Each structure stands twice: as structure tokens, then as C-alpha cells.
Amino acid sequence: MRQVEVSAFVPAPPSAVERALTPEAVVEYEGSFEVRTVEATDDGWAVTASARGLTMHLDFEERENGLVCRQRGDAGPFESMETEISVGHEDEGSRVTMRSSVSLGLPASAISDRIAAWKRRGEIRRALDRLAEDV
């Protein structure tokens, strides 16, 4: 399992950033998958997303200062994936940090998980860029 972290300043107050960080928006900001369904659950939201014949299920939970997202099961690009999104006040805006742990579950995990983390880092950088443009 590999971990990646990306942080960015967003020139909007934390309340505006948190409102923009819906489960659907997070998936769309990342840009790799298209949201098919979003369902409210007792614990948060269940999102089904797909891309190029691949479907994945994500469970989102609200946290005190953001969200956590987990891939449900192994029917997706990763054997396991969890991403924490935190929002904090900074200067005249917000500091948004995304931390993700990923594993492909392949035999050569030192190499395959490094590649998965590299791809994941790109997705969360893109998400933070798009979030900053959106709010």
C-alpha cells in the first residue's frame, strides 16, 4: 500500500469549500470516473461511478473538517483505496488536503502500488485545482 498527500490553498472560506465538496463533485473533480448514482445511507453516501467499462462503488462519510472516501470491495481500479479530505482555515481562504492510500493488490506491489500512487496523486491534484476554480 502506498500513500500520497496533496495540499492546496483555496481562496474561499472553509464553509464554501465544504459545501462544494459533495461526493459527486469530488469524483467529478478527480476526472477519471463519471458519477452514475449517489444514494444517501445511514453513514453518508454510496456513489457508483464508471469509466471505460469499469464500475466502482465508493462510500463517503462526512467528518468534522471534511470527508473520507473508500472504495467498496475490489470491483474497481484498486484492491483498496481510501482518501481523506480535510479543510482548514488559512489566511483569507482555506487549506484543503487530500491524503490517499492505494493498493492494486498485484504480486509486484513495490512497483504496481508506486504506479497506482502516481496516478492517484495526479487525480487528487486535478481535484484540488478544479475545486479552487469552482469556489
CORLINCOR-V362053 format. One record per pair of residues at least 12 apart in sequence whose ideal C-beta (glycine too) atoms are under 8 Angstrom apart, sorted by the first residue. I is the first residue (numbers start at 1). J is the second residue. D is the distance in whole Angstrom. If there is no record, write none. Layout:
# CORLINCOR-V362053
I;J;D, I;J;D
This chain:
# CORLINCOR-V362053
1;80;7, 1;101;5, 1;102;7, 1;103;4, 1;109;8, 1;113;6, 2;101;7, 2;102;6, 2;103;7, 2;113;4, 2;114;6, 2;116;7, 2;117;4, 3;99;7, 3;100;7, 3;101;5, 3;102;8, 3;117;7, 4;99;7, 4;100;5, 4;102;8, 4;117;5, 4;120;6, 4;121;4, 4;124;7, 5;97;7, 5;98;7, 5;99;5, 5;100;8, 6;97;7, 6;98;5, 6;121;6, 6;124;5, 6;125;5, 6;128;6, 7;95;6, 7;96;7, 7;97;4, 7;98;8, 7;128;8, 8;95;8, 8;96;6, 8;128;4, 8;129;7, 8;131;8, 8;132;6, 9;90;6, 9;91;8, 9;93;6, 9;94;7, 9;95;6, 9;96;8, 9;132;8, 10;93;5, 10;94;5, 10;95;8, 10;96;5, 10;128;8, 10;131;6, 10;132;5, 10;135;6, 11;92;7, 11;93;4, 11;132;7, 12;93;6, 12;94;6, 12;135;4, 13;89;8, 13;93;7, 13;94;7, 14;65;8, 14;87;5, 14;88;7, 14;89;5, 14;94;5, 16;94;8, 16;135;5, 17;87;5, 17;94;5, 17;96;6, 17;131;7, 17;135;6, 18;66;7, 18;87;6, 20;131;6, 20;134;6, 20;135;5, 21;66;7, 21;67;6, 21;85;6, 21;87;7, 21;131;7, 23;38;6, 23;44;8, 23;45;4, 23;47;5, 23;58;7, 23;60;4, 23;67;7, 23;69;7, 24;38;5, 24;47;7, 25;131;8, 25;134;8, 26;60;8, 26;67;7, 26;69;7, 26;85;7, 26;127;6, 27;47;6, 27;49;5, 27;58;7, 28;130;8, 29;126;7, 29;127;4, 29;128;8, 29;130;4, 29;131;6, 29;134;8, 30;123;4, 30;124;7, 30;126;6, 30;127;5, 31;123;7, 31;126;5, 31;127;7, 31;130;7, 32;51;6, 32;123;6, 33;49;4, 33;50;6, 33;51;5, 33;56;7, 34;49;6, 34;50;6, 34;51;6, 35;47;6, 35;48;8, 35;49;5, 36;48;5, 36;49;6, 36;50;6, 36;55;8, 41;59;7, 43;59;7, 43;61;6, 44;59;7, 44;60;5, 44;61;4, 44;62;6, 45;59;7, 45;60;4, 46;58;7, 46;59;6, 46;60;8, 46;72;8, 47;59;8, 47;60;6, 54;76;7, 54;77;6, 55;75;7, 55;76;8, 56;71;6, 56;72;8, 56;75;6, 56;76;3, 56;77;7, 57;71;7, 57;72;4, 57;73;7, 57;75;7, 57;76;7, 58;70;7, 58;71;6, 58;72;7, 59;72;5, 63;84;7, 63;86;8, 65;86;5, 65;87;6, 65;88;6, 66;84;7, 66;85;4, 66;86;4, 66;87;5, 66;96;8, 67;84;8, 67;85;5, 68;82;7, 68;83;7, 68;84;5, 68;85;7, 69;82;7, 69;83;5, 69;85;7, 70;82;5, 70;83;8, 74;105;7, 77;104;8, 77;116;8, 78;102;5, 78;103;6, 78;104;6, 78;105;8, 78;116;6, 79;103;5, 79;104;6, 79;105;3, 79;106;8, 80;101;7, 80;102;7, 80;103;5, 80;105;7, 81;100;7, 81;101;7, 81;102;5, 81;103;8, 81;120;7, 82;100;7, 82;101;5, 83;98;6, 83;99;7, 83;100;4, 83;101;8, 83;124;7, 84;97;8, 84;98;7, 84;99;5, 84;100;8, 85;97;7, 85;98;5, 86;99;8, 96;128;6, 96;131;7, 98;124;4, 98;127;7, 98;128;7, 100;117;8, 100;120;5, 100;121;8, 100;124;6, 102;116;5, 102;117;6, 102;120;5, 103;116;7, 104;116;5
